[in-house]
Amino acid sequence: MNILVTGGSGFIGSNFIRHMLEKYLDYKIINLDKLTYAGNPDNLKDVENNSNYSFVCGDICNPDVVNKIMQRVDHVVHFAAESHVDRSIEDGSIFVRTNVLGTHTLLESALKHNIKRFVHISTDEVYGSILDGSFKETDILTPSSPYSSSKAGSDLLAQSYHITHNLPVIITRCTNNFGPYQYPEKLIPLFVTNLVDNKKVPVYGTGQNVRDWIHVLDHCKAVDFVLHNGSIGEIYNVGGGAEKTNLEITQKLLEILGKNDSMIEYVEDRPGHDLRYSLDFSKLMKMGWAPEYDFNDGVKETAKWYVDNRWWWEKLKH
């Protein structure tokens, strides 16, 4: 199998590439990444000399770059996206360009080159907030931020290429990821690295917003599972079954790093901040996939990784 992974130098993409290279010794992987601020060559330093891995620095919005690579692969796993909500509130234009136009460029090229499977990686945020119960794959999309709206747009584009052109698209929508190599603007790595430097951690509002958390390797295994076992045209929710308030996450990290509540700084809430995300991921579990990481163990392991790898994150924060 020859796979194009877009955004493979980012957090989830790099963990996915490492997982696939370790598991499938005969697979060839091409990583297409523009190396924006969140795309980091250090994320794959340990596999850059692997003969089954190659890297192309390029933009998914550039059809010439995309078409040249697409000739060499038969499967696509599309992670590349602008993903930080706060940045999208400040300027949504790059989110529309990358997440919508970039996805369109990939879909057009995949159609032209008869790609066997196109796995489009999305997010639970496309559903919007839910007070009770959990979203199913068939629920309406009501995104709240420019980021989640651009991802919803890319989902619908991908779905339309399957319906109109019979392109073999599969869509996954995942909950909040945590683990190694996550850019330190996101909650867990930001808070851990702040606390390591004895800096306070900024909690939005009252900290009662709820998210479901999944270890990045469980997400990667879910994408691997869908790539090999998913049905064309289907959407699969991917969850960790660990719903926590932001304050609960904060207090867990304070406990792990031996700090107290005096390190919490409550800040003005984010505009349009969704109260709760929750996915019903029973569809995928009935097929045979399930998250393996215990949340508490995974968070301790993740915090330790950032403590032990200051070389990786310090220059990013600066």
C-alpha positions as a Markdown table, in Angstrom:
| # | Residue | x | y | z |
|---|---|---|---|---|
| 1 | Met | 0.0 | 0.0 | 0.0 |
| 2 | Asn | 1.3 | 3.5 | -0.9 |
| 3 | Ile | -0.2 | 6.2 | 1.3 |
| 4 | Leu | -0.2 | 9.9 | 1.0 |
| 5 | Val | -0.5 | 11.4 | 4.5 |
| 6 | Thr | -1.3 | 15.2 | 4.5 |
| 7 | Gly | -0.2 | 17.2 | 7.5 |
| 8 | Gly | 2.1 | 14.4 | 8.6 |
| 9 | Ser | 4.5 | 16.6 | 10.4 |
| 10 | Gly | 1.7 | 17.8 | 12.8 |
| 11 | Phe | 0.7 | 16.3 | 16.1 |
| 12 | Ile | -1.7 | 13.5 | 15.0 |
| 13 | Gly | -0.3 | 13.0 | 11.6 |
| 14 | Ser | 3.2 | 12.3 | 12.9 |
| 15 | Asn | 2.0 | 9.9 | 15.4 |
| 16 | Phe | 0.0 | 8.1 | 12.7 |
| 17 | Ile | 3.0 | 7.9 | 10.4 |
| 18 | Arg | 5.1 | 6.4 | 13.1 |
| 19 | His | 2.4 | 3.9 | 14.0 |
| 20 | Met | 2.0 | 2.8 | 10.4 |
| 21 | Leu | 5.7 | 2.4 | 9.7 |
| 22 | Glu | 6.1 | 0.3 | 12.8 |
| 23 | Lys | 3.1 | -1.9 | 12.1 |
| 24 | Tyr | 3.3 | -2.4 | 8.3 |
| 25 | Leu | 6.8 | -2.9 | 7.2 |
| 26 | Asp | 5.9 | -3.1 | 3.4 |
| 27 | Tyr | 3.9 | 0.1 | 3.3 |
| 28 | Lys | 5.3 | 3.3 | 1.6 |
| 29 | Ile | 4.3 | 6.6 | 3.1 |
| 30 | Ile | 4.7 | 10.1 | 1.6 |
| 31 | Asn | 4.2 | 12.9 | 4.0 |
| 32 | Leu | 3.0 | 16.2 | 2.4 |
| 33 | Asp | 3.3 | 19.1 | 4.9 |
| 34 | Lys | 3.6 | 22.8 | 4.4 |
| 35 | Leu | 5.5 | 23.1 | 7.7 |
| 36 | Thr | 3.5 | 26.0 | 9.1 |
| 37 | Tyr | 4.0 | 26.9 | 12.7 |
| 38 | Ala | 2.4 | 23.6 | 13.9 |
| 39 | Gly | 4.2 | 21.4 | 11.4 |
| 40 | Asn | 7.5 | 20.4 | 13.0 |
| 41 | Pro | 10.3 | 18.3 | 11.4 |
| 42 | Asp | 11.4 | 17.2 | 14.9 |
| 43 | Asn | 8.1 | 15.2 | 15.2 |
| 44 | Leu | 9.5 | 12.6 | 12.8 |
| 45 | Lys | 13.2 | 12.9 | 13.3 |
| 46 | Asp | 13.4 | 9.2 | 14.4 |
| 47 | Val | 11.9 | 8.0 | 11.1 |
| 48 | Glu | 13.3 | 10.4 | 8.5 |
| 49 | Asn | 15.9 | 7.8 | 7.3 |
| 50 | Asn | 13.3 | 5.0 | 7.0 |
| 51 | Ser | 13.4 | 3.8 | 3.4 |
| 52 | Asn | 9.6 | 3.5 | 3.4 |
| 53 | Tyr | 9.1 | 7.1 | 4.4 |
| 54 | Ser | 9.5 | 10.2 | 2.3 |
| 55 | Phe | 8.7 | 13.9 | 2.9 |
| 56 | Val | 7.5 | 16.6 | 0.6 |
| 57 | Cys | 7.3 | 20.2 | 1.8 |
| 58 | Gly | 4.3 | 21.6 | 0.0 |
| 59 | Asp | 0.9 | 23.2 | 0.2 |
| 60 | Ile | -2.3 | 21.0 | -0.3 |
| 61 | Cys | -3.8 | 24.0 | -2.1 |
| 62 | Asn | -1.2 | 23.7 | -4.8 |
| 63 | Pro | -2.6 | 21.4 | -7.5 |
| 64 | Asp | 0.8 | 20.9 | -9.2 |
| 65 | Val | 2.4 | 19.6 | -6.0 |
| 66 | Val | -0.6 | 17.5 | -5.1 |
| 67 | Asn | -1.0 | 15.9 | -8.6 |
| 68 | Lys | 2.7 | 15.0 | -8.7 |
| 69 | Ile | 2.4 | 13.1 | -5.4 |
| 70 | Met | -1.0 | 11.6 | -6.1 |
| 71 | Gln | 0.5 | 9.7 | -9.1 |
| 72 | Arg | 2.6 | 7.7 | -6.7 |
| 73 | Val | 0.0 | 6.6 | -4.2 |
| 74 | Asp | -3.2 | 4.6 | -4.0 |
| 75 | His | -4.6 | 5.7 | -0.7 |
| 76 | Val | -4.9 | 9.1 | 1.0 |
| 77 | Val | -5.2 | 9.9 | 4.7 |
| 78 | His | -6.0 | 13.7 | 5.0 |
| 79 | Phe | -5.0 | 15.2 | 8.3 |
| 80 | Ala | -3.7 | 18.6 | 7.1 |
| 81 | Ala | -5.8 | 21.4 | 8.6 |
| 82 | Glu | -5.6 | 24.7 | 10.5 |
| 83 | Ser | -7.1 | 23.6 | 13.9 |
| 84 | His | -6.8 | 26.2 | 16.6 |
| 85 | Val | -10.1 | 27.8 | 17.5 |
| 86 | Asp | -8.6 | 31.0 | 19.0 |
| 87 | Arg | -6.6 | 31.6 | 15.9 |
| 88 | Ser | -9.7 | 31.1 | 13.7 |
| 89 | Ile | -11.6 | 33.7 | 15.7 |
| 90 | Glu | -8.8 | 36.2 | 15.1 |
| 91 | Asp | -8.6 | 35.5 | 11.4 |
| 92 | Gly | -10.7 | 32.8 | 9.7 |
| 93 | Ser | -9.4 | 33.3 | 6.2 |
| 94 | Ile | -6.5 | 30.9 | 6.4 |
| 95 | Phe | -8.9 | 28.2 | 7.9 |
| 96 | Val | -11.2 | 28.5 | 4.8 |
| 97 | Arg | -8.2 | 28.4 | 2.5 |
| 98 | Thr | -6.5 | 25.3 | 4.0 |
| 99 | Asn | -9.5 | 23.4 | 5.3 |
| 100 | Val | -11.9 | 24.0 | 2.4 |
| 101 | Leu | -9.9 | 24.9 | -0.6 |
| 102 | Gly | -7.1 | 22.5 | 0.3 |
| 103 | Thr | -9.4 | 19.6 | 0.7 |
| 104 | His | -11.1 | 20.5 | -2.6 |
| 105 | Thr | -7.7 | 20.3 | -4.3 |
| 106 | Leu | -7.0 | 16.9 | -2.8 |
| 107 | Leu | -10.4 | 15.6 | -3.8 |
| 108 | Glu | -10.0 | 16.7 | -7.4 |
| 109 | Ser | -6.6 | 15.1 | -7.6 |
| 110 | Ala | -7.7 | 11.9 | -5.9 |
| 111 | Leu | -10.6 | 11.6 | -8.5 |
| 112 | Lys | -8.2 | 12.2 | -11.4 |
| 113 | His | -5.8 | 9.5 | -10.2 |
| 114 | Asn | -8.3 | 6.9 | -9.2 |
| 115 | Ile | -7.4 | 6.7 | -5.5 |
| 116 | Lys | -8.7 | 3.5 | -3.8 |
| 117 | Arg | -9.5 | 5.1 | -0.5 |
| 118 | Phe | -9.6 | 8.7 | 0.7 |
| 119 | Val | -9.9 | 9.0 | 4.5 |
| 120 | His | -10.8 | 12.5 | 5.6 |
| 121 | Ile | -10.0 | 13.3 | 9.2 |
| 122 | Ser | -12.4 | 15.6 | 10.8 |
| 123 | Thr | -13.5 | 16.7 | 14.4 |
| 124 | Asp | -16.3 | 16.4 | 16.8 |
| 125 | Glu | -16.6 | 20.2 | 16.7 |
| 126 | Val | -18.5 | 20.1 | 13.5 |
| 127 | Tyr | -21.6 | 18.9 | 15.4 |
| 128 | Gly | -21.5 | 21.9 | 17.8 |
| 129 | Ser | -22.4 | 21.7 | 21.5 |
| 130 | Ile | -24.8 | 19.2 | 23.1 |
| 131 | Leu | -26.1 | 19.5 | 26.7 |
| 132 | Asp | -27.4 | 15.9 | 27.0 |
| 133 | Gly | -26.7 | 12.7 | 25.1 |
| 134 | Ser | -24.1 | 12.2 | 22.4 |
| 135 | Phe | -23.9 | 13.0 | 18.7 |
| 136 | Lys | -24.4 | 10.2 | 16.2 |
| 137 | Glu | -22.9 | 10.3 | 12.7 |
| 138 | Thr | -26.3 | 11.1 | 11.2 |
| 139 | Asp | -26.9 | 14.2 | 13.3 |
| 140 | Ile | -27.0 | 17.7 | 11.7 |
| 141 | Leu | -23.8 | 19.8 | 11.7 |
| 142 | Thr | -24.1 | 23.0 | 13.7 |
| 143 | Pro | -20.5 | 24.3 | 14.0 |
| 144 | Ser | -19.8 | 27.4 | 16.2 |
| 145 | Ser | -16.4 | 28.7 | 15.3 |
| 146 | Pro | -14.7 | 29.6 | 12.0 |
| 147 | Tyr | -12.5 | 26.6 | 12.5 |
| 148 | Ser | -15.3 | 24.1 | 13.0 |
| 149 | Ser | -17.3 | 25.7 | 10.2 |
| 150 | Ser | -14.4 | 25.2 | 7.8 |
| 151 | Lys | -14.0 | 21.6 | 8.9 |
| 152 | Ala | -17.7 | 21.0 | 8.4 |
| 153 | Gly | -17.4 | 22.5 | 4.9 |
| 154 | Ser | -14.6 | 20.1 | 4.1 |
| 155 | Asp | -16.6 | 17.2 | 5.4 |
| 156 | Leu | -19.5 | 18.1 | 3.1 |
| 157 | Leu | -17.2 | 18.6 | 0.2 |
| 158 | Ala | -15.7 | 15.1 | 0.8 |
| 159 | Gln | -19.1 | 13.6 | 1.1 |
| 160 | Ser | -20.3 | 15.3 | -2.1 |
| 161 | Tyr | -17.4 | 13.8 | -4.1 |
| 162 | His | -18.5 | 10.4 | -3.0 |
| 163 | Ile | -22.1 | 11.0 | -3.9 |
| 164 | Thr | -21.5 | 12.8 | -7.1 |
| 165 | His | -18.3 | 11.2 | -8.4 |
| 166 | Asn | -18.3 | 7.9 | -6.5 |
| 167 | Leu | -14.9 | 8.8 | -5.0 |
| 168 | Pro | -14.1 | 6.2 | -2.3 |
| 169 | Val | -14.3 | 8.6 | 0.7 |
| 170 | Ile | -14.5 | 7.7 | 4.4 |
| 171 | Ile | -14.9 | 10.4 | 7.1 |
| 172 | Thr | -13.8 | 10.2 | 10.7 |
| 173 | Arg | -14.7 | 12.6 | 13.4 |
| 174 | Cys | -12.7 | 12.5 | 16.6 |
| 175 | Thr | -12.8 | 14.0 | 20.1 |
| 176 | Asn | -10.0 | 15.9 | 21.8 |
| 177 | Asn | -6.6 | 14.2 | 21.4 |
| 178 | Phe | -3.7 | 14.3 | 23.9 |
| 179 | Gly | -0.2 | 12.8 | 23.8 |
| 180 | Pro | 3.4 | 13.5 | 22.7 |
| 181 | Tyr | 4.3 | 16.0 | 20.0 |
| 182 | Gln | 1.2 | 18.2 | 20.4 |
| 183 | Tyr | 1.9 | 21.9 | 19.8 |
| 184 | Pro | 2.0 | 23.7 | 23.1 |
| 185 | Glu | -0.8 | 26.1 | 22.4 |
| 186 | Lys | -3.3 | 23.3 | 23.1 |
| 187 | Leu | -4.6 | 22.8 | 26.6 |
| 188 | Ile | -2.7 | 19.8 | 28.0 |
| 189 | Pro | 0.8 | 20.7 | 26.6 |
| 190 | Leu | 0.3 | 24.4 | 27.3 |
| 191 | Phe | -0.6 | 23.7 | 30.9 |
| 192 | Val | 2.1 | 21.1 | 31.5 |
| 193 | Thr | 4.9 | 23.3 | 30.0 |
| 194 | Asn | 3.6 | 26.4 | 31.9 |
| 195 | Leu | 3.7 | 24.5 | 35.2 |
| 196 | Val | 7.2 | 23.1 | 34.5 |
| 197 | Asp | 8.2 | 26.7 | 34.2 |
| 198 | Asn | 6.2 | 27.6 | 37.3 |
| 199 | Lys | 3.9 | 29.8 | 35.3 |
| 200 | Lys | 0.1 | 30.0 | 35.9 |
| 201 | Val | -2.3 | 28.2 | 33.6 |
| 202 | Pro | -5.2 | 30.2 | 31.9 |
| 203 | Val | -8.6 | 28.6 | 32.4 |
| 204 | Tyr | -11.4 | 30.0 | 30.3 |
| 205 | Gly | -14.5 | 31.2 | 32.2 |
| 206 | Thr | -15.3 | 28.9 | 35.1 |
| 207 | Gly | -13.6 | 25.9 | 33.5 |
| 208 | Gln | -16.9 | 23.9 | 33.2 |
| 209 | Asn | -16.7 | 23.3 | 29.5 |
| 210 | Val | -16.7 | 19.5 | 28.8 |
| 211 | Arg | -14.6 | 17.6 | 26.3 |
| 212 | Asp | -14.1 | 13.9 | 25.7 |
| 213 | Trp | -10.4 | 13.0 | 25.6 |
| 214 | Ile | -8.6 | 10.2 | 23.6 |
| 215 | His | -5.0 | 9.3 | 23.5 |
| 216 | Val | -3.5 | 10.1 | 20.1 |
| 217 | Leu | -2.3 | 6.5 | 19.6 |
| 218 | Asp | -5.9 | 5.3 | 20.1 |
| 219 | His | -7.0 | 7.8 | 17.4 |
| 220 | Cys | -4.2 | 6.6 | 15.1 |
| 221 | Lys | -5.3 | 3.0 | 15.5 |
| 222 | Ala | -8.9 | 4.0 | 14.8 |
| 223 | Val | -7.8 | 5.7 | 11.5 |
| 224 | Asp | -5.7 | 2.6 | 10.7 |
| 225 | Phe | -8.7 | 0.4 | 11.4 |
| 226 | Val | -11.1 | 2.5 | 9.2 |
| 227 | Leu | -8.5 | 2.6 | 6.4 |
| 228 | His | -8.5 | -1.2 | 6.3 |
| 229 | Asn | -12.1 | -2.1 | 7.5 |
| 230 | Gly | -14.3 | 1.0 | 7.0 |
| 231 | Ser | -17.1 | 1.1 | 4.4 |
| 232 | Ile | -16.8 | 3.5 | 1.6 |
| 233 | Gly | -19.1 | 6.5 | 2.0 |
| 234 | Glu | -19.5 | 6.1 | 5.7 |
| 235 | Ile | -18.8 | 8.4 | 8.6 |
| 236 | Tyr | -17.2 | 7.1 | 11.9 |
| 237 | Asn | -17.2 | 8.9 | 15.2 |
| 238 | Val | -14.0 | 8.3 | 17.2 |
| 239 | Gly | -14.1 | 8.8 | 21.0 |
| 240 | Gly | -12.2 | 8.1 | 24.1 |
| 241 | Gly | -15.0 | 7.7 | 26.6 |
| 242 | Ala | -13.3 | 10.1 | 29.0 |
| 243 | Glu | -15.5 | 13.3 | 29.3 |
| 244 | Lys | -13.9 | 15.9 | 31.6 |
| 245 | Thr | -14.4 | 19.5 | 32.4 |
| 246 | Asn | -11.5 | 21.8 | 31.6 |
| 247 | Leu | -11.2 | 22.4 | 35.4 |
| 248 | Glu | -10.9 | 18.6 | 36.0 |
| 249 | Ile | -8.1 | 18.4 | 33.5 |
| 250 | Thr | -6.4 | 21.4 | 35.1 |
| 251 | Gln | -6.6 | 19.9 | 38.6 |
| 252 | Lys | -5.3 | 16.5 | 37.3 |
| 253 | Leu | -2.3 | 18.2 | 35.8 |
| 254 | Leu | -1.7 | 20.2 | 39.0 |
| 255 | Glu | -1.8 | 17.0 | 40.9 |
| 256 | Ile | 0.6 | 15.2 | 38.6 |
| 257 | Leu | 3.1 | 18.1 | 38.6 |
| 258 | Gly | 2.9 | 18.7 | 42.4 |
| 259 | Lys | 1.2 | 22.1 | 42.1 |
| 260 | Asn | -1.8 | 23.7 | 43.8 |
| 261 | Asp | -4.8 | 25.7 | 42.8 |
| 262 | Ser | -2.9 | 29.0 | 43.2 |
| 263 | Met | -1.4 | 28.2 | 39.7 |
| 264 | Ile | -4.8 | 28.7 | 38.1 |
| 265 | Glu | -5.6 | 32.0 | 36.4 |
| 266 | Tyr | -9.2 | 32.3 | 35.3 |
| 267 | Val | -9.5 | 34.4 | 32.1 |
| 268 | Glu | -12.3 | 35.8 | 30.0 |
| 269 | Asp | -14.2 | 33.1 | 28.2 |
| 270 | Arg | -13.7 | 32.5 | 24.6 |
| 271 | Pro | -16.4 | 34.0 | 22.3 |
| 272 | Gly | -19.0 | 31.3 | 21.4 |
| 273 | His | -17.3 | 28.7 | 23.6 |
| 274 | Asp | -19.2 | 25.4 | 23.2 |
| 275 | Leu | -20.2 | 24.0 | 26.5 |
| 276 | Arg | -20.0 | 20.3 | 25.8 |
| 277 | Tyr | -18.9 | 18.0 | 23.0 |
| 278 | Ser | -19.8 | 14.3 | 23.1 |
| 279 | Leu | -19.8 | 11.6 | 20.5 |
| 280 | Asp | -21.6 | 8.3 | 20.3 |
| 281 | Phe | -18.8 | 6.1 | 18.8 |
| 282 | Ser | -20.7 | 2.8 | 19.2 |
| 283 | Lys | -20.8 | 2.3 | 15.4 |
| 284 | Leu | -17.0 | 1.9 | 15.3 |
| 285 | Met | -16.8 | -0.2 | 18.5 |
| 286 | Lys | -19.3 | -2.7 | 17.1 |
| 287 | Met | -16.9 | -3.2 | 14.2 |
| 288 | Gly | -14.1 | -4.2 | 16.5 |
| 289 | Trp | -12.2 | -1.0 | 17.4 |
| 290 | Ala | -12.0 | 0.3 | 21.0 |
| 291 | Pro | -9.8 | 2.8 | 22.8 |
| 292 | Glu | -7.1 | 1.1 | 24.9 |
| 293 | Tyr | -5.6 | 3.9 | 27.0 |
| 294 | Asp | -6.8 | 4.6 | 30.5 |
| 295 | Phe | -7.2 | 8.3 | 30.7 |
| 296 | Asn | -5.4 | 8.8 | 34.0 |
| 297 | Asp | -2.5 | 6.6 | 32.9 |
| 298 | Gly | -2.3 | 8.3 | 29.5 |
| 299 | Val | -2.3 | 11.8 | 31.0 |
| 300 | Lys | 0.5 | 10.9 | 33.4 |
| 301 | Glu | 2.5 | 9.4 | 30.6 |
| 302 | Thr | 1.9 | 12.5 | 28.4 |
| 303 | Ala | 2.9 | 14.9 | 31.2 |
| 304 | Lys | 6.1 | 13.0 | 31.8 |
| 305 | Trp | 6.9 | 13.1 | 28.0 |
| 306 | Tyr | 6.8 | 16.9 | 28.1 |
| 307 | Val | 8.8 | 17.1 | 31.3 |
| 308 | Asp | 11.4 | 14.8 | 29.7 |
| 309 | Asn | 11.5 | 16.6 | 26.3 |
| 310 | Arg | 12.0 | 20.2 | 27.1 |
| 311 | Trp | 14.3 | 20.4 | 24.0 |
| 312 | Trp | 11.2 | 19.7 | 21.8 |
| 313 | Trp | 8.8 | 22.3 | 23.2 |
| 314 | Glu | 10.9 | 25.2 | 24.6 |
| 315 | Lys | 11.8 | 26.6 | 21.2 |
| 316 | Leu | 8.2 | 26.4 | 20.1 |
| 317 | Lys | 6.9 | 28.4 | 23.0 |
| 318 | His | 9.6 | 31.0 | 22.5 |
